[in-house]
Amino acid sequence: MPNNKRYSTLMNNTLLFAISNFSSKLLSLISQPYLSYVLDGPDVMGVTKLMQQVANLLIPVVSLGVSYAVIRFGLDKTQDKSSVFMNGLATIGTGFAAMILCWPLVALIPNAGQYLLLLYLCVLMSCLRTLCTQFIRARMLNRLVAVDGVLTMAELLGGYVLFLNVLDLGAVGYLLAMALSDALSTIFVFLVGGCYKFFNFKKFSLKLWKEMLKYCVPMIPASISFWVINASDMFFVQGMCEGMDGRTGNEWAGLLSTGYFLPQILTILGQIFYEAWQLSAVSEETDREAFFSKVFRVYGSVLFCCAAGIVWLCRPLMNIFQQSYFDAWQFVPFLVLSSMCTCLNQFTNSVYVVFKRSFSSLYTMLAGAVLNVILNYFFILWIGPVGVTLASFLSLFLVFLLRAYSTRGLLEIDFRPGWMGLNLALVLAEIGLLYLFPEQALWLCAIPTAIIIVINFRDVWHMAMMLLGRFIPALRRK
């Protein structure tokens, strides 16, 4: 594929997935302040988010990470797509049956007992929805993915209004809304996406199943390790911060979950890009090293500019929450860096996807998870609840360093270490100013933010012109 066409394809897919994700992710941004008003205080918010994280932990275990295999093998032109779909369905069915047998063990998870049936429903619906959406993505039905994202947002919003505002069900209503929106999305994609045409028990292939499991099973501990780094923080805070500054552990967990509100902007950006990027990373086979290096340079520039801007504005933006949530701003700075590292780690993971090296994804994430658990404990003792955010950043940064090194044996990507070091140093200086002089931070932090924008302006401008060029033909590069 000619060079200009490969970037055009990546841009088109990015825009489609932006439409798909924008509605649902925008809702997740809006819903966080909304939940601060409809739920009864940070303690209830804490329990609600803890249950969501329990579901997020169980999903890769139940599905055996098969969604990764569905899109990777589904993109392989030599594979029978019916076999890929049926093998994915069989994997989820087997995993969920095992989860039912483990009911007494799952009930031992803190706070899970009273929400157990809903947790199981959320896990099953999420697994089935992911299977169907990944399958249509592997068939390049990207416009349908976009439509489904918009409809799912509307369904989830309707569930929030019904179960939280009208029926006032609290945490139960939150989980019901999640399960219902995933169920409706699964039905829609299964029917409209034509997944039913590939539903054929005779197409189950034991040989292909073994290959898919060999690829995706290492993703289970990798996903759990990712969960440990990103979600276990709330459990550490809940368990170790009881009574700190007159707040309960659940209150601290609620504030921490609110602190994820602004960093979600980076996470959303990264998820939109990665969904499009993994299609290009797998399908583009010529001159991959130059392609990966150029995309990384532009992508990294956008991430650093966004990270600096979010840190700069985090205190004034927290005023959209109830006043009792304002202190959550202190969790934001290092969570922003954590989100940025997550985006970079997704990019490096695409190299493993291309070469089907899922074990490398496992050991890099496992190293980060082990470091995170150790640092969480000591940093909470040292600097309190905010310590978990610093621990997450350092753990995810370690993952990036390991992947940047290990991928060199597969692709020689230019990660521009000098440029990265300078940008990171400027963001860390900005964070230091924010913590040391919070009341004057709005103008003090503007200085490093402006420097970062200047350093990265050329690449960000290039990407902006490519995006605008999709709509304004006169701006397209010849």
Secondary structure, DSSP 4 states (H G I P E B T S, - for coil): --HHHHHHHHHHHHHHHHHHHHHHHHHHHHHHHHHHHHSSHHHHHHHHHHHHHHHHHHHHHHHTTHHHHHHHHHT-TTS-HHHHHHHHHHHHHHHHHHHHHTHHHHTTSTTTGGGHHHHHHHHHHHHHHHHHHHHHHHTT-HHHHHHHHHHHHHHHHHHHIIIIIIS--THHHHHHHHHHHHHHHHHHHHHHTTGGGG--GGG--HHHHHHHHHHHTTHHHHHHHHHHHHTHHHHHHHHH-TTGGG--HHHHHHHHHHHTTTTHHHHHHHHHHHHHHHHHHHH--SSHHHHHHHHHHHHHHHHHHHHHHHHHHHHHHGGGS-GGGGGGGGGHHHHHHHHHHHHHHHHHHHHHHHTT-HHHHHHHHHHHHHHHHHHHHHHHHHH-TTHHHHHHHHHHHHHHHHHHHHGGGT------HHHHHHHHHHHHHHHHHHHH-GGGHHHHTHHHHHHHHHHHHHHHHHHHHHHHHTT-GGGS--
